[in-house]
Amino acid sequence: MSRFPKLALLASPGEPARKAEKQLREIHEFVPIEEADAVIALGGDGFLLQLLHRLLEQRRDLPTYGMNLGTIGFLMNNWHPDDLLNRLERAKSVTVMPLMATIEASSGQRFTLPAINEVSLLRETRQAAKLQIDVNGRTVLDELICDGVLVATPVGSTAYNLSANGPILPLDSSLLALTPISPFRPRRWKGAILPDRYVVKLTILESSKRPVSAVADQREIRDIASVEVALDRNRSLTLLFDPEHALDDRIAMEQFIT
């Protein structure tokens, strides 16, 4: 019996993905995503993240096999239409858990947003942000003056986190990266690597003068007062990768790219 008897197929709006979708539909039969045992996603990393957030909202862990028809495609497999069913049978499953950001706006309104890659705080104006950082209820930095700061998962450690000179985290490391973005004071602080059981709270100092926004993957909340970030162990997602193109290997090998 097939590992995934019923497959759904979703494609990004881009022309390459739409052409690929048409090609696959001529070869295979697909069902609506509500009936599927797994989903094939055609597009780039951004499209895949949108799909994964949709599954998080539905609290549904539907195995997802992405094929890159976008720009970077770090979370995707290579595109080719042949032998799809055999590739799915051989695919390596990777389980990831999202972050959960509890955001309090300056107005007092509260938001709870998931993030698969990272939660980032960014200054909104020309003036640098001033932040207080607490870890597990303990103040570890009284004042960080910076353009921003982010908390990244291992999956997201090679994305914005790496661009901000944060560490690459092995997929099975059970760690989070706490990385400053253009820090001014303390100038020598390069960030921290924390066990993923820790809770990080980021409080905005002088928020009316130095407004800050919070971004959980692709969703932004502006003019915030504080953000608490923790791993959400009650929800998980399953990604499927060709064994020779597995995500954990690619994350580890990113450390040797020059």
Secondary structure, 3 states (H helix, E strand, C coil): CCCCCCEEEEECCCHHHHHHHHHHHCCCCCCCHHHCCEEEEEECHHHHHHHHHHHHHCCCCCCEEEEECCCCCCCCECCCCCCHHHHHHHCEEEEECCEEEEEEECCCCEEEEEECCEEEEEECCCCCEEEEEEECCEEEEEEEEECEEEEECCHHHHCHHHHCCCCCCCCCCCEEEEEEECCCECCCCCCEEEECCCCEEEEEECCCCCCEEEEECCEEECCEEEEEEEECCCCCEEEEECHHHCHHHHHHHHHHCC
